[in-house]
Amino acid sequence: MLATWIETAAKGRGGGPIRAGMWSAAVIGTHPVQEDQRVWLEIQADDLDLGRIPAYWIENKVGNSFWHVPIPPQAVGVRLHYRSVAQHGGSDIAFGPYQDSIVRPNLPDRTESPDLLGRTAEGLVGNRMMTVRVDGRGSTYDVYFPTVGLHSHVRPKEGDLPQSRSHFRAIVGGLAIGRRLDWFTERASWESYQKYSGDTNLLTTEMAWRHGPIRVVISDFVAMGQGLPRNAGHEVSPGQYVKRFRVTNEGNGLRQAMIAVYVQAEVNGGVGDTSLSWHDQGRALLAINRGHMHSNKKLARDATVAFSLALDPRGDVDCEPTGPNEAILYRWIELPAGKPVTVDLLVSGAFTGWWGDMGTFEHWLRPSLAWFRSPEADLDALEQETAQCWARYVEPIPDLHFPKAWYAMHLRRSALAAAIHADAETGAVASGLDRGLSAYCWPRDALWVGSALERLGHPGINKGVFRFLNQVRMAHQPFLYWFQKYSMDGVPEWETPAIDQTAMIPWCLERYLRHTGDLDFVSSVWPMVEQAALVCQGNSGGHPGLYMDDGLHLISSAGMGDQIFGAFLYSNAAVVVGLRSAADLAVRMGREELARSWDAAADRIWYEGIDRAPASSQPGSPGLVDTETGRFFSGRRLSTLRDLWTRHPDYLLDRSDKLDVGILALAVPFDLLPASDPRLRRTFQAIEQANLSATTERDILSRFTYEPTLINRPPTPGEPQEVSSLATLWAVRYLFQLGRETGQGQHWLRAVQMLDAILVRLSPLGLTLKWASRGQDSARVVANPGGTAWRLQAMLINAMLDLAGLDYDAVDRLLTYRPILPSTWPQTGITQTFACGKVTCRLERPIGTKVHRLTVDAELEVPVKLLVQVTCPGLSEIGRWEAAPAAEEPSFDRPTSRLSWSVRLPFGASERVYTWG
């Protein structure tokens, strides 16, 4: 008698559960072994009768036959109702008992890349205490917590690689409508468009389904404002990342759908006591790393980091583990025609400063989940409040009145991006967030970023940087210099001594004082200034890699690149301005004796070590002026041992003639030499000539340092194009100043062309740089291992403010307006609020004419002096001068076509109009 049964129930790939959109298989058994048998699987998918699917013989074994049945892909959530059917010859037929299987959600597709989210993620959202990286399709790439970058007890497993993660490898949304789950990472299923919501750090990704009239808008933000939850100890819990899915059915009828979120956790690099589990009572997924100890403190994870991931309470939620650190959260929803349906995901972070903490959930995460699901948690209002917090941040940022509106747009975006890198709690600034290697605080980068944001109207961020640097100096003992980089909570991470990182502290602090007039703050951090000045005189506290080379009258240390040791020009120029700024601060603090000592040390380095040529008859004599080329040496006595210092003559290069863009710092921003100094002009000309051998685009500098042998050498065919935003924007700032000093307008045109070349290469969100403005490489992102906070964002901010030309000295109560008006622009202008009040300056000159009109509107809280210096390329005489109110004709320097005058601006509102030409 013929018999049949299901030997192996329907299974998916690898014997796992049946996954939507994927083939599955069952095994049927029959008895006895007979010739002329035919076998089928009779199957229903919900109410749809699929009929009989043929089976294929596999083997005969122990008197039975076994048959393989491939089952076509089905939609997620479908119940398969099936039984075996066997027939012998044309009459004998047998049926097996029915079985049922459920089609489970399919995992995201990985055919494009082993790493689900690819190599890069440009989008950043944060609240200056937590930062989240989001890729171009709205998927969460990683989360930095409990600081904006890397905390000393948080360490990615692959920090030196671009795909390194701190806590998560992926948080991906997906939607199933009558078929498999179409994950938002899948380009075959979804078109995507991403942008920031206005001038905020709220990110919006719009997804359009390629298979029907469904649109999804994903909103990512880290919550800010007064609506944040509190932990069990009534402390504010700032780590609340919200991901909102707004799904709209643009068709005509009601549709059933499943929304899902795939989570791949790698909390704290995935090293230590990790777990990913479903907390049934809290209806949340818990991703935890309770840390681990190590004999090397820097390799330990002496902390407990935990995250809860939960969907909103507007429906049931199920969780399916799919791997040791992977799971899917999903929910069935109804999509009425034309009405958006919102599903919210909360990722709540918790951190305790010791490992093995078992109370993290109860103390931090349970209160956050209760807040998220309470009626008081209005996420629409929270999203709006977060946007308002960023809007208030943008308020003091200057308005640029340039003919190109995108300049102002990029200025605001750079300011918003830079702010995300600045930790509100510790004051540290992450150099970059593209990989773990960059997500630390370099003092150099932090000072550049803080100073740029200070110029924009946010001195509080720079004040936080100084507080951070003042705090970490206590961790140096017995060394006195500031280390190469620190974790965001101030623990030394890399101790290489680079003197410019220390020298910049008093220089930036003096600029802070000039912008704010806050001498009380300078007094509160005065010991930091004294320590920095001591280091700038060669006292490192005992490190052999940082010392005063008495023969060269220069400080030898690691250079800006942190890998080569020697007496570098840029580093020693930073020491000179650092010592002079320290001396200026000392005078204001009533320390005249210290001021004289520091000025003398600065003069020694400048006059004896830098601004002179070595004697031709004495190879080891001091000086950084190269008489053969008429340029500067980039350094003296450089170690040829990478990452190592040495004084052994066999391993020293006495003079380096490399073309270093940092040499331009002598003019901008250090103001030690005029930009028109022949040695600087020759240096820049040589850099441009060398650059043409490395790139086919003359408006972009491809690197920061060039070999002089590249000068006038044709570019190598097939050589990959490089882009250095730091070098290009530094050159832009230099050319702006060169045009001011010489009155030669071609320098301004060149600078604007280079600035435009950078702007057109900015990625759609404005946070990274693309290889090319168009063509095949236009989608590739430029790798920037040192981070973009200084090298791109801060440099863009400084270049745009240099172009606008308005500044204020709060100590002297002096406004200075030195505008740049390229010949192709009809007008330029800026509106900015300073400590003295609000000032608007507009300079107009119709193209093709020489008639200039300057309007100054001011609403001042204190009277100030306004100094105007307007360079008008091509203007040979003032022409007809008119002023309202009446004012004397200004002085005119014919060789540079520069007009100069000053005027007192009174308290309150005033307007002045000047016309000439």
Sequence and secondary structure as in RCSB ss.txt:
>XXXX:A:sequence
MLATWIETAAKGRGGGPIRAGMWSAAVIGTHPVQEDQRVWLEIQADDLDLGRIPAYWIENKVGNSFWHVPIPPQA
VGVRLHYRSVAQHGGSDIAFGPYQDSIVRPNLPDRTESPDLLGRTAEGLVGNRMMTVRVDGRGSTYDVYFPTVGL
HSHVRPKEGDLPQSRSHFRAIVGGLAIGRRLDWFTERASWESYQKYSGDTNLLTTEMAWRHGPIRVVISDFVAMG
QGLPRNAGHEVSPGQYVKRFRVTNEGNGLRQAMIAVYVQAEVNGGVGDTSLSWHDQGRALLAINRGHMHSNKKLA
RDATVAFSLALDPRGDVDCEPTGPNEAILYRWIELPAGKPVTVDLLVSGAFTGWWGDMGTFEHWLRPSLAWFRSP
EADLDALEQETAQCWARYVEPIPDLHFPKAWYAMHLRRSALAAAIHADAETGAVASGLDRGLSAYCWPRDALWVG
SALERLGHPGINKGVFRFLNQVRMAHQPFLYWFQKYSMDGVPEWETPAIDQTAMIPWCLERYLRHTGDLDFVSSV
WPMVEQAALVCQGNSGGHPGLYMDDGLHLISSAGMGDQIFGAFLYSNAAVVVGLRSAADLAVRMGREELARSWDA
AADRIWYEGIDRAPASSQPGSPGLVDTETGRFFSGRRLSTLRDLWTRHPDYLLDRSDKLDVGILALAVPFDLLPA
SDPRLRRTFQAIEQANLSATTERDILSRFTYEPTLINRPPTPGEPQEVSSLATLWAVRYLFQLGRETGQGQHWLR
AVQMLDAILVRLSPLGLTLKWASRGQDSARVVANPGGTAWRLQAMLINAMLDLAGLDYDAVDRLLTYRPILPSTW
PQTGITQTFACGKVTCRLERPIGTKVHRLTVDAELEVPVKLLVQVTCPGLSEIGRWEAAPAAEEPSFDRPTSRLS
WSVRLPFGASERVYTWG
>XXXX:A:secstr
  EEEEEEEEE GGG   BTTS EEEEEEEES  TTEEEEEEEEETTEEEEEEE EEEEEETTEEEEEEEE    
TT EEEEEEEEEETTTEEEE   EEEE B      SS SSTT S   EEEE SS EEEE TTS EEEEE SSSS 
 TT   TTTTSTT  SSEEEEEEEEESSSS EETT TTTEEEEEEESSSSS EEEEEEETTSSEEEEEEEEE  S
TT  B TTS B   EEEEEEEEEE SSS EEEEEEEEEEE GGGG SSEEEEEETTTTEEEEEE  B  SSGGG 
B SEEEEEEEE SSS  EEEEEETTEEEEEEEEEE BT  EEEEEEEEEEEESSTT S HIIIIIHHHHHHHHST
T  HHHHHHHHHHHHHHHHTTS EE  S HHHHHHHHHHHHHHHHTB TTT  B S SSSTTTSSB HHHHHHHH
HHHHHHT HHHHHHHHHHHHHHGGGSTT  S  SEE TTS EEE    HHHHHHHHHHHHHHHHHH  HHHHHHT
HHHHHHHHHHHTT  SS TTSEEETTTTEEEEE TTSS EEEEHHHHHHHHHHHHHHHHHHHHTT HHHHHHHHH
HHHIIIIIIISS   TT TT    EETTTTEE SEEEEESSTT     GGGEEEEE  EEGGGGGGTTTT SS T
T HHHHHHHHHHHHHHTTT S TTS   SEE GGGTT    TT      HHHHHHHHHHHHHHHHHH  HHHHHH
HHHHHHHHHTTB TTSSSBBS SSSGGGG B   TT SIIIIIIHHHHHHHHHH EEEETTTTEEEE     TT 
SEEEEEEEETTEEEEEEEE  TT   EEEEEEEEESS EEEEEEEE TT  S  S EEES     EEEGGGTEEE
EEEEE SEEEEEEEEE 
